[in-house]
Amino acid sequence: MRKGNLANSSGKESMIDVTEIDWNEAWSNPGPDHMGNVTTCLDRWEDIRRCRRFSSSAKENNYGKSQARINTMNITPDSRVLDIGAGPGTLAVPLSKIVREVTAVEPSPGMLTCLRENIAEFGISNINIVEKKWEDVDLSGDLSGPYDVVVASYSLGFPDLKEGLLKMNAAAGKYVYIFWFADMESPWRKNYADIWEPLFGVPAREKRPPNIIFNLLNQIGIYANVEIKKEESLTYFKSIDEAVSDQSSGLKLKNEKQVEILKEYLVKKLEYDNNRYVLKGSSRQAKIWWEKEI
């Protein structure tokens, strides 16, 4: 029986049986120090301008970051790929050039607009679009699986993680890949840890929670591989005001005082390069993947 050391309310360590933790519940209800003030994945991309800005960043260096991710997957020219939470085509667009077919599942109207714009821009004919949340997708009615590769890249926005993972496994013929934050810490808290307490009245979370995705997979009998690497992120803005507006929306700031704190911070944080402002960040990213047992 595996046990782990956790601090109780008195600050003393106590032993708990980690095999009895409901990791799906831990995902759905992360606790009082979770950054619940930040917008949901779907809400975040209601603004088409933000979607286009994200899409433009993804295209940097000919989809360089996306291509690096693709290079780590078992892809062949004959592969059929299911991309869950495809966004503006961050993976789907470069994948379409090297595989037989991509099915892109995406619920956000803003992201769907960008995805269709990119499909038109590059003259792509082998991307099929399913306009639904993953939890609403009917595997037999909406899809034509199994797929050689199923991938979810920073798109696990569905509330029932267990159901979502089992569904991904069911749709896969060979491989499943998940890209997520290694320490389960949101980049919002990382980027704004220095001003989190002035913004929201609570300190930025200091503890590093275990990777819920890996633990839940193990709990449901899927023994995945995990690879960790440090990844840099770059977000570009035409002006400081554009950066403040974009980041205020993502942080769901509610008053002028918060916006002023953010602006003062971004004025110091942003770097000016090649006629645009750059917001730099870094985090440890996990590639969690498994080969489906047939």
TAKA-V446702 format. One record per residue. PHI is phi in radians with two decimals (none if undefined). NEAR is the number of other C-alpha atoms within 12 Angstrom. Layout:
BEGIN
PHI:NEAR  PHI:NEAR
END
This chain:
BEGIN
none:9  -1.45:11  -2.25:13  -2.47:16  -1.60:14  -2.26:19  -1.47:13  -1.58:11  -1.10:8  -1.51:8  1.61:9  -1.56:10  -1.34:12  -2.31:15  -1.69:14  -2.22:16  -1.53:14  -1.19:22  -1.23:16  -1.66:17  -1.24:20  -1.50:23  -1.20:27  -1.18:29  -1.16:19  -1.09:26  -1.24:29  -1.28:21  -2.28:18  -1.25:20  1.89:13  -1.20:12  -1.63:21  -1.20:25  -1.45:31  -1.20:20  -1.32:23  -1.45:24  -1.07:21  -1.26:21  -0.97:27  -1.21:27  -1.10:22  -1.04:28  -1.91:31  -1.24:25  -1.46:24  -1.07:24  -1.14:22  -1.21:31  -1.09:32  -1.20:30  -1.14:26  -1.11:30  -1.07:35  -1.09:25  -1.12:26  -1.10:32  -1.40:27  -0.93:19  0.95:13  0.97:18  1.01:25  -1.03:18  -1.17:23  -1.14:28  -1.11:25  -1.09:18  -1.16:31  -1.07:34  -1.11:16  -1.60:20  -1.83:30  -1.43:26  -2.06:31  -2.26:20  -1.04:16  -1.67:18  -1.20:29  -1.90:36  -2.05:49  -1.87:51  -1.88:46  -1.63:49  1.26:43  -1.24:46  1.07:46  -1.45:43  1.74:46  -0.89:44  -1.78:46  -1.05:49  -1.14:43  -1.16:35  -1.09:40  -1.04:35  -1.42:26  -2.22:25  -2.16:29  -1.25:25  -2.77:32  -2.20:41  -1.89:39  -1.85:45  -1.70:42  -2.68:41  -1.65:32  -1.38:33  -1.00:25  -1.11:30  -1.15:38  -1.10:34  -1.06:29  -1.14:33  -1.06:41  -1.17:31  -1.09:23  -1.23:30  -1.06:28  -1.18:17  -1.04:13  -1.71:20  1.07:15  -1.51:25  -2.12:21  -2.06:25  -1.94:35  -1.73:31  -1.96:35  -2.02:32  -1.54:29  -2.62:26  -1.22:28  -1.03:38  -1.18:27  -1.71:23  -1.27:27  -1.63:21  -1.04:25  -1.55:13  -1.57:10  -1.74:22  -2.12:31  -2.20:22  -1.41:27  -1.34:26  -1.84:33  -1.06:35  -2.36:40  -2.00:46  -2.36:48  -2.26:40  -1.88:34  0.93:30  -2.43:32  -1.57:36  -1.45:29  -1.45:29  -1.23:23  -1.71:23  -1.11:30  -1.02:31  -1.07:24  -1.10:32  -1.18:41  -1.10:27  -1.19:29  -1.07:43  -1.10:38  -1.17:28  -1.38:34  -1.51:34  -1.71:24  -2.32:29  -2.22:33  -2.20:41  -2.21:42  -2.21:41  -1.95:37  -2.70:35  -1.34:35  -1.05:30  -1.77:26  1.09:32  -1.67:30  -1.17:31  -1.12:31  -1.07:30  -1.18:33  -1.14:26  -1.16:28  -2.09:31  -1.03:25  -1.18:22  -2.11:27  -1.07:28  -1.18:18  -1.05:20  -1.28:30  -2.10:28  1.40:14  -2.31:19  -1.23:21  -1.11:26  -1.07:25  -1.70:17  -1.25:15  -1.95:20  -1.23:23  -1.19:22  -1.32:27  -1.09:34  -1.06:42  -1.07:36  -1.16:30  -1.18:32  -1.00:31  -1.04:27  -1.18:22  -1.69:21  1.58:17  -1.91:25  -1.78:21  -1.59:28  -1.65:23  -2.30:24  -2.21:23  -2.04:20  -2.61:19  -1.50:17  -2.26:22  -1.58:16  -2.17:22  -2.27:27  -2.11:32  -1.90:34  -2.39:32  -1.34:22  -2.67:23  -1.14:28  -1.08:21  -1.13:25  -1.11:33  -1.10:32  -1.10:26  -1.12:34  -1.28:32  -1.07:33  -1.13:28  -1.13:32  -1.47:34  0.97:26  -1.23:26  -2.02:17  -2.58:15  -1.13:15  -1.08:15  -1.09:26  -1.08:28  -1.16:21  -1.07:25  -1.12:39  -1.09:28  -1.02:19  -1.22:27  -1.18:32  -0.99:21  -1.44:16  -1.43:22  -1.21:29  -1.94:24  -1.69:20  -2.62:16  0.94:10  1.15:12  -2.66:19  -1.71:25  -2.08:26  -1.80:32  -1.77:24  -2.64:24  -2.64:22  -2.79:25  -1.61:25  -1.90:28  -1.99:32  -1.82:33  -1.92:38  -2.58:36  -2.63:31  -1.68:22  -1.19:26  -1.44:15  -1.89:10
END
